[in-house]
């Protein structure tokens, strides 16, 4: 699937509003993955953040 320039601009604007460097996350990559997975930019970045922080899965939590 081809990504339209408008979708790339939206991804760039989203990253700028979230203060995420476009050097770290390329707008075209965010737009492509978001479209392929059929999720919003926000849902995708939230999931990535959770995975990077190790909180995506409840089974990873230590039991007390």
FISE-292785 format. One line per 4 residues: number of its first residue (from 1); their letters; for each residue x, z, y of N, C-alpha, C. Coordinates in nm, 2 decimals, padded with zeros to 4 digits. Each point is the difference from the previous one (the first is absolute). Example, Ala and Ser with C-alpha at 12.3 -4.5 7.8 and 13.67 -1.06 7.14 Angstrom:
1	AS	01.32/00.78/-00.57/-00.09/00.00/00.12/00.09/00.00/00.12 ~ -00.04/-00.07/00.11/00.09/00.00/00.11/-00.08/00.08/00.11
REM end
This chain:
1	XXXX	00.08/00.00/-00.12/-00.08/00.00/00.12/00.09/00.00/00.12 ~ -00.04/-00.08/00.10/00.07/-00.01/00.12/-00.05/00.11/00.10 ~ 00.09/00.06/00.07/-00.04/00.10/00.10/-00.01/-00.07/00.13 ~ -00.11/00.02/00.07/-00.03/-00.06/00.13/00.08/00.07/00.11
5	XXXX	00.05/-00.07/00.10/00.07/00.07/00.11/-00.08/00.11/00.06 ~ -00.13/-00.01/00.01/-00.08/00.11/00.05/00.01/00.13/-00.08 ~ 00.01/-00.01/-00.13/00.02/00.11/-00.09/00.13/00.07/00.02 ~ 00.10/-00.08/00.02/00.14/00.05/00.03/00.00/00.07/00.13
9	XXXX	-00.06/-00.05/00.10/-00.01/00.06/00.13/-00.08/00.14/-00.01 ~ -00.10/00.00/-00.08/-00.08/00.12/-00.02/00.09/00.11/-00.06 ~ 00.08/-00.04/-00.10/00.09/00.09/-00.08/00.10/00.05/00.10 ~ 00.06/-00.08/00.08/00.10/00.04/00.10/-00.06/00.10/00.10
13	XXXX	-00.12/-00.03/00.05/-00.06/00.09/00.09/-00.03/00.14/-00.06 ~ -00.05/-00.01/-00.13/-00.02/00.13/-00.08/00.13/00.08/-00.01 ~ 00.11/-00.07/-00.03/00.12/00.07/-00.02/00.05/00.06/00.14 ~ -00.02/-00.07/00.10/00.04/00.05/00.13/-00.08/00.12/00.04
17	XXXX	-00.13/-00.01/-00.02/-00.09/00.12/00.03/00.03/00.12/-00.08 ~ 00.05/-00.02/-00.12/00.04/00.11/-00.09/00.14/00.05/00.02 ~ 00.07/-00.07/00.09/00.14/00.03/00.04/00.09/-00.02/-00.13 ~ -00.03/-00.10/-00.07/00.08/-00.04/-00.12/00.09/-00.12/00.04
21	XXXX	00.13/00.01/-00.02/00.09/-00.10/00.04/-00.03/-00.13/-00.08 ~ -00.01/-00.11/00.07/-00.01/-00.13/-00.07/00.13/-00.04/-00.07 ~ 00.11/00.07/00.03/00.12/-00.03/-00.07/-00.01/00.06/-00.14 ~ -00.07/00.11/-00.01/-00.02/00.07/-00.13/-00.11/-00.06/-00.09
25	XXXX	-00.11/-00.04/00.07/-00.11/-00.06/-00.07/-00.04/-00.13/00.07 ~ 00.02/-00.11/-00.07/-00.02/-00.13/00.06/-00.15/-00.03/00.01 ~ -00.05/-00.04/00.11/-00.15/-00.02/00.01/-00.05/-00.10/-00.10 ~ 00.08/-00.11/-00.03/-00.05/-00.10/-00.09/-00.01/00.06/-00.14
29	XXXX	00.09/00.09/-00.04/-00.01/00.07/-00.13/-00.12/00.09/00.00 ~ -00.02/00.08/00.10/-00.12/00.09/00.01/-00.13/-00.08/-00.02 ~ -00.01/-00.11/00.08/-00.12/-00.09/-00.01/-00.01/-00.06/-00.14 ~ 00.10/-00.05/-00.06/00.00/-00.06/-00.13/-00.05/00.10/-00.11
33	XXXX	00.06/00.11/00.00/-00.03/00.10/-00.10/-00.14/00.06/00.02 ~ -00.04/00.02/00.12/-00.13/00.05/00.03/-00.11/-00.10/-00.04 ~ 00.03/-00.13/00.02/-00.10/-00.10/-00.04/00.00/-00.01/-00.15 ~ 00.11/00.00/-00.06/00.01/-00.02/-00.15/-00.07/00.12/-00.07
37	XXXX	00.01/00.12/00.05/-00.06/00.12/-00.06/-00.14/00.03/00.05 ~ -00.04/-00.08/00.10/-00.13/00.01/00.06/-00.03/00.15/00.05 ~ 00.10/00.05/00.08/-00.01/00.13/00.06/00.04/-00.02/00.15 ~ -00.04/00.10/00.08/00.03/-00.01/00.14/00.15/00.04/00.02
41	XXXX	00.05/-00.03/00.12/00.13/00.04/00.04/00.02/00.15/-00.01 ~ -00.10/00.07/00.05/00.00/00.15/00.00/00.00/00.06/-00.14 ~ -00.08/-00.06/-00.09/00.00/00.05/-00.14/00.13/-00.03/-00.07 ~ 00.06/-00.11/00.03/00.13/-00.04/-00.06/00.11/00.09/00.05
45	XXXX	00.01/00.03/00.13/00.10/00.08/00.05/-00.01/00.15/-00.04 ~ -00.13/00.04/-00.01/-00.02/00.14/-00.05/00.05/00.01/-00.14 ~ -00.03/-00.09/-00.09/00.04/00.00/-00.14/00.15/00.00/-00.01 ~ 00.06/-00.09/00.08/00.15/-00.01/00.00/00.06/00.14/00.04
49	XXXX	-00.05/00.06/00.11/00.04/00.13/00.05/-00.01/00.10/-00.11 ~ -00.11/00.01/-00.07/-00.02/00.10/-00.10/00.10/-00.02/-00.12 ~ 00.02/-00.13/-00.04/00.10/-00.02/-00.11/00.14/00.04/00.05 ~ 00.04/-00.03/00.12/00.13/00.03/00.05/00.02/00.15/00.01
53	XXXX	-00.11/00.07/00.03/00.00/00.15/00.02/-00.02/00.07/-00.14 ~ -00.03/-00.07/-00.10/-00.02/00.05/-00.13/-00.13/00.08/-00.02 ~ -00.10/-00.04/00.08/-00.13/00.07/-00.01/-00.11/-00.09/-00.04 ~ 00.03/-00.12/-00.06/-00.10/-00.09/-00.04/-00.08/00.04/-00.12
57	XXXX	00.07/00.07/-00.08/-00.06/00.04/-00.13/-00.01/00.15/-00.01 ~ -00.11/00.05/-00.04/-00.02/00.15/-00.01/00.08/00.05/-00.12 ~ 00.03/-00.08/-00.10/00.08/00.04/-00.11/00.14/00.03/00.03 ~ 00.05/-00.04/00.12/00.13/00.03/00.04/00.02/00.14/00.06
61	XXXX	-00.11/00.07/00.03/00.00/00.13/00.06/00.04/00.10/-00.11 ~ 00.07/00.10/00.05/00.04/00.11/-00.09/-00.11/00.10/-00.01 ~ -00.02/00.05/-00.12/-00.11/00.10/-00.02/00.06/00.13/00.02 ~ -00.07/00.09/00.06/00.04/00.14/00.02/-00.07/00.10/-00.09
REM end
